Amino acid sequence: MGEAGQVPEDVDVPEGVDVTRPTPARLYDYYLGGTSNFEVDRIAAEQMRLQMPELSDMAWANRGFHQRAARWIARRGVRQFIDIGSGLPTASNTHQALLEVIPDARVVYVDLDPMVAAHADGLLTSRDSARLITADLRDPGALLASSDLRAMIDFAEPAGLLITAVLHFVADASDPWGLVARYVDALAPGSYLALSHGTADKLPPAMVRAAHEMFARATEQLYPRSLAEVERFFAGLELAEPYQGAGPMICHTGEWGAEDPATADSDGSRIMYCGVARRP
Ligand SMILES: C[S@@+](CC[C@H](N)C(=O)[O-])C[C@H]1O[C@@H](n2cnc3c(N)ncnc32)[C@H](O)[C@@H]1O
């Protein structure tokens, strides 16, 4: 590997893509075993993995929650989805995860990172049923007014809003709770929110410091939140039961929808809280 920030000459850098700093989308892609990342991401990812060996496990546990939650929502009759902070195309994107439940589900992917648009072929296998918008979720007015969003989503019908592993990149100053409420309020009653969020509640302080130091050099910084802070995202909504006998609650990503939650709750899973809720 060369020096961080240097890109080998044979690598194509899409327009608008910053190769001098790691980005959340490319780091996550790397932890999932993807190849849509640069040397600067791989060096940072491996440095962080020295402190947190379970980062790939964290990414897979979260991805599994995302897919199970999307299918669970689809089984309740929802046929249209907004996937905010969708990330780079990966093993099973939302519209592919939904295929076995609703083959004609409509999915709008939204992501801030221009690298996602540059690799959108994996997301947009069918232009009629999937679309990508490059936008910052911190500007809900612009996103909700987007003609691409309005062309795909019927706001009079229930929708599934997926915001997984994204809001820990949004500072308190941007009021992530107010942003989620704004998006949920725009949806019809009977819509669902699926959300996961990074936490430091069960991590040793040295690990948390290492993560903050790495993200201080990245395009977005890290804002892990407590259980009580994550619960606030679901205020006014009807939380679903994540697994049989649990009652309505927030849990860790491996546990949600798991047949055997005790086995599924790995160390990586405990880096995230998650929940699914219905808008009454
Ligand atoms: C860790 S990935 C999660 C991908 C996917 N949601 C999942 O759970 O598998 C976080 C994604 O959120 C995106 N993101 C971060 N801040 C954002 C913002 N303000 N607006 C839109 N996307 C954002 C990043 O670019 C990245 O692709």
The ligand as an SDF file (V2000), in Angstrom:
LIG
                    3D

 27 29  0  0  0  0  0  0  0  0999 V2000
  -22.5930    2.8350    6.9010 C   0  0  0  0  0  0  0  0  0  0  0  0
  -23.3630    3.2440    5.3970 S   0  0  0  0  0  0  0  0  0  0  0  0
  -24.9340    2.4350    5.5800 C   0  0  0  0  0  0  0  0  0  0  0  0
  -25.4620    1.8460    4.2910 C   0  0  0  0  0  0  0  0  0  0  0  0
  -26.8330    1.1550    4.4060 C   0  0  0  0  0  0  0  0  0  0  0  0
  -27.8420    2.0720    4.8680 N   0  0  0  0  0  0  0  0  0  0  0  0
  -26.7990   -0.0470    5.3120 C   0  0  0  0  0  0  0  0  0  0  0  0
  -27.2910    0.0660    6.4620 O   0  0  0  0  0  0  0  0  0  0  0  0
  -26.3280   -1.1160    4.9170 O   0  0  0  0  0  0  0  0  0  0  0  0
  -23.8250    4.9580    5.6890 C   0  0  0  0  0  0  0  0  0  0  0  0
  -24.2450    5.6900    4.4520 C   0  0  0  0  0  0  0  0  0  0  0  0
  -24.8800    6.9260    4.8170 O   0  0  0  0  0  0  0  0  0  0  0  0
  -24.4780    7.9200    3.9060 C   0  0  0  0  0  0  0  0  0  0  0  0
  -24.6560    9.2380    4.5540 N   0  0  0  0  0  0  0  0  0  0  0  0
  -23.9630    9.7410    5.6100 C   0  0  0  0  0  0  0  0  0  0  0  0
  -24.4100   10.9870    5.9020 N   0  0  0  0  0  0  0  0  0  0  0  0
  -25.4090   11.2600    5.0150 C   0  0  0  0  0  0  0  0  0  0  0  0
  -26.2510   12.4000    4.7920 C   0  0  0  0  0  0  0  0  0  0  0  0
  -26.1370   13.4980    5.5550 N   0  0  0  0  0  0  0  0  0  0  0  0
  -27.1590   12.3480    3.7930 N   0  0  0  0  0  0  0  0  0  0  0  0
  -27.2610   11.2260    3.0030 C   0  0  0  0  0  0  0  0  0  0  0  0
  -26.4730   10.1350    3.1510 N   0  0  0  0  0  0  0  0  0  0  0  0
  -25.5640   10.1440    4.1530 C   0  0  0  0  0  0  0  0  0  0  0  0
  -23.0390    7.5930    3.5960 C   0  0  0  0  0  0  0  0  0  0  0  0
  -22.5940    8.1740    2.3900 O   0  0  0  0  0  0  0  0  0  0  0  0
  -23.0850    6.0740    3.5460 C   0  0  0  0  0  0  0  0  0  0  0  0
  -23.3080    5.5950    2.2540 O   0  0  0  0  0  0  0  0  0  0  0  0
  1  2  1  0
  2  3  1  0
  2 10  1  0
  3  4  1  0
  4  5  1  0
  5  6  1  0
  5  7  1  0
  7  8  2  0
  7  9  1  0
 10 11  1  0
 11 12  1  0
 11 26  1  0
 12 13  1  0
 13 14  1  0
 13 24  1  0
 14 15  1  0
 14 23  1  0
 15 16  2  0
 16 17  1  0
 17 18  1  0
 17 23  2  0
 18 19  1  0
 18 20  2  0
 20 21  1  0
 21 22  2  0
 22 23  1  0
 24 25  1  0
 24 26  1  0
 26 27  1  0
M  CHG  2   2   1   9  -1
M  END
$$$$
